[in-house]
Amino acid sequence: MHLAWLAAVPLCSAMADEGGVSFWLPGQFGALAAVPTAPGWSLPLIYYHASADMGADEPLPLGGRGRVSAGVDAKADLLFAGPTYTFEQPVLGAQAAVGVLAAVARYEVEADATLTGPRGRTVSANVSDSLKGASDLYGMGTLKWNHGVHNFMAYLMGNLPIGAYDPDRLANVGLGHAAMDAGGGYTYFDKKNEFSAVAGLTYNWENSDTDYQNGIDAHLDWSASHFVTDQTHLGLVGYFYEQVTGDEGDGAVLGDFKSRVRAVGPQIGHFFPVGRELWYTNVKGYYEFDAKNRAEGWNAWLTLAIPLGQ
């Protein structure tokens, strides 16, 4: 099964683009991503913790014109819910599903900030900020095709930028602009082994508060695992994130600011019956490396996928 919408909100682990925040949260697709699921309603619940930092010699745009930071240290705790409906009747020969996702979050960030005025004068200070609030509202649609052990998927995702956001704050949960992401994936699953890979591209609209437009981002999430019993699988997860076009706009004071990051880590998943339904839980973690123009650190996910029936 698709690991229940494994999240899509801007978080401190997603340090790229304006303010260190990208629309796509790497790692949101995991094991069995393209395998069709049971028709009807489901409710994924996801707890996410992230910790990331960026060296003092690496600048990061903060949103307002002329504002940059360095020495960033950020932590986030989020709880997501994403009610999803899977249709019983095929669409284009595929199983179709639609869902929405939102989160409540606690976000803390500390940085050395520099403000450059219109005459080139600068003011620097160590600043910190924390925020408790709600994320943007995210919507996703998927199509999944099954051909024996081979499974294929196409998806489209976008956001309604209504989350907690203030261009003058260091910590934000909302993105501050609209974005759209589209892509596809593949899962090999023979009941004992699975391999999944999902790739996509993100287009970002301009943030009208800061005159900043993030570039186009490319990403790949992957999973490889083995079922040690009929209900439990163990394996690895990872992701690649690469910005393929530069940032633009009057607020892009650091130029195109292309970024990248890679990550790998362990996972364990388990199916268990509750009444007549089969629930699923998954724990996975990512260690980030090879970052450029982006903070790197680690993040952990705890997912509970609850089928609700027709």
Disulfide bonds with the S-S distance in Angstrom:
none
